[in-house]
Structure formats: C-alpha cells, structure tokens
C-alpha cells in the first residue's frame, strides 16, 4: 500500500506489551518485606488486646515464613491459563490485599450454614 496507510513493521506491529512474566529479584524482595510488615502489624494489634473479627481472621492466616512461594507470588484467576497468574499482573498489586490461605472456621467456611 502507498500513502498514509503504508505497511511498515511499526504500523503492523500493534501494541507492544512490556510485562515480564516473572517477578524480578527486587520485586520479590520488596513483596516479602510488605508481607512481613503486615505480619508485624497483626502481631502488634493482637498483643495490644484489640478484639475484631477481621483481626481474628488475619491472625489465622499464615505468616510470610509459613507461605510457600506459590502462595506468595501467584494468585488464582479464573480467566488465566491453569487458573493462576503472577501476582504482579494484578492491578495495584502492591497496594491491595491478596488472599492468603487460612484455617477454616465456622464463621468463614464455604460449607458452613453461616456461609450459605
């Protein structure tokens, strides 16, 4: 084609996605620091004697040291292949909480009567 719509590599290339599939070492390090900071806040609140339902659920969640790398760096996604995606592909992944696995209770359990 000639003129304004001439086919070149730049025009045929489309949008170039520059998302890395893997987290860098620095991203992993800072993510672990954020998880540890959350654990410290939860421990401090528990020691202060505050009674909250959300705090009780947060206390039962595993700490950073107890989490596997799969739990730290991957999240569930029903639209992504194999049902999981890297955590840094979640929008605002450094600012929003991500689900940690916790012990099931009568308050928060899928099969409990309260959950239905």
VMD Tcl script that draws the C-alpha trace (Angstrom):
set ca {
  {0.00 0.00 0.00}
  {1.04 3.56 -0.58}
  {0.32 6.80 1.19}
  {-0.80 7.25 4.77}
  {-1.58 3.57 5.29}
  {1.72 2.17 4.06}
  {2.51 -1.15 5.77}
  {5.66 -0.97 7.80}
  {6.96 -3.01 10.70}
  {5.94 -0.26 13.13}
  {2.36 0.02 11.87}
  {1.82 -3.72 11.59}
  {3.35 -4.45 14.99}
  {0.47 -3.19 17.07}
  {0.74 -2.58 20.79}
  {3.91 -3.89 22.36}
  {3.28 -5.37 25.80}
  {6.25 -4.96 28.09}
  {5.04 -7.06 31.03}
  {7.55 -9.52 32.35}
  {6.19 -12.97 33.11}
  {8.44 -13.46 36.12}
  {8.97 -11.20 39.10}
  {12.44 -9.70 39.37}
  {14.53 -10.37 42.47}
  {13.91 -6.82 43.68}
  {10.15 -7.17 43.28}
  {10.20 -10.45 45.22}
  {12.33 -8.91 47.97}
  {10.04 -5.91 48.40}
  {6.95 -8.13 48.29}
  {8.36 -10.27 51.11}
  {9.09 -7.09 53.09}
  {5.47 -5.96 52.66}
  {4.18 -9.36 53.82}
  {6.44 -9.23 56.89}
  {5.27 -5.68 57.67}
  {1.64 -6.86 57.59}
  {2.54 -9.76 59.90}
  {4.19 -7.32 62.34}
  {1.10 -5.08 62.39}
  {-1.20 -8.06 63.03}
  {1.06 -9.29 65.87}
  {1.16 -5.81 67.42}
  {-2.63 -5.49 67.35}
  {-3.11 -8.97 68.83}
  {-0.68 -8.17 71.66}
  {-2.47 -4.88 72.36}
  {-5.69 -6.77 73.08}
  {-7.87 -5.42 70.28}
  {-10.85 -7.69 69.55}
  {-12.00 -7.64 65.90}
  {-13.38 -10.33 63.63}
  {-11.10 -9.21 60.78}
  {-8.12 -9.32 63.12}
  {-9.03 -12.85 64.18}
  {-9.13 -13.96 60.54}
  {-5.83 -12.18 59.84}
  {-4.24 -13.90 62.84}
  {-5.20 -17.31 61.44}
  {-3.68 -16.54 58.05}
  {-0.19 -17.96 57.54}
  {2.76 -15.65 58.10}
  {5.25 -14.87 55.35}
  {7.62 -17.54 56.66}
  {4.86 -20.19 56.54}
  {3.74 -19.38 52.99}
  {5.02 -21.34 50.03}
  {6.46 -19.48 47.03}
  {3.33 -20.46 45.10}
  {1.15 -18.65 47.67}
  {3.44 -15.60 47.77}
  {3.94 -14.94 44.08}
  {0.85 -16.38 42.33}
  {-2.89 -15.66 42.64}
  {-5.97 -17.51 41.45}
  {-7.57 -16.29 38.25}
  {-10.45 -17.98 36.50}
  {-9.64 -16.24 33.21}
  {-5.96 -17.12 33.04}
  {-4.42 -20.41 31.94}
  {-4.25 -23.12 34.60}
  {-6.34 -20.90 36.88}
  {-3.38 -18.91 38.25}
  {-1.43 -15.83 37.22}
  {1.64 -13.98 38.53}
  {0.86 -11.63 41.37}
  {2.42 -8.62 39.63}
  {-0.21 -8.87 36.85}
  {-2.93 -7.94 39.36}
  {-3.79 -4.21 39.16}
  {-2.33 -2.26 42.11}
  {-0.71 -5.45 43.42}
  {1.48 -3.54 45.89}
  {-1.46 -1.64 47.40}
  {-4.31 -4.14 47.73}
  {-4.51 -7.22 49.97}
  {-4.28 -10.62 48.33}
  {-5.88 -13.76 49.61}
  {-3.81 -15.85 51.96}
  {-4.99 -19.32 52.83}
  {-6.26 -19.66 56.37}
  {-7.79 -22.27 58.61}
  {-11.48 -22.75 58.05}
  {-13.75 -21.63 60.88}
  {-17.49 -21.85 61.44}
  {-17.70 -18.16 60.59}
  {-15.79 -18.39 57.33}
  {-16.22 -21.77 55.72}
  {-17.84 -22.48 52.34}
  {-19.87 -25.46 53.60}
  {-20.99 -23.95 56.89}
  {-24.62 -22.86 57.35}
  {-23.44 -19.30 58.06}
  {-21.69 -19.16 54.68}
  {-24.86 -20.07 52.73}
}
mol new
graphics top color blue
foreach p $ca { graphics top sphere $p radius 0.5 }
foreach p [lrange $ca 0 end-1] q [lrange $ca 1 end] { graphics top cylinder $p $q radius 0.2 }
display resetview
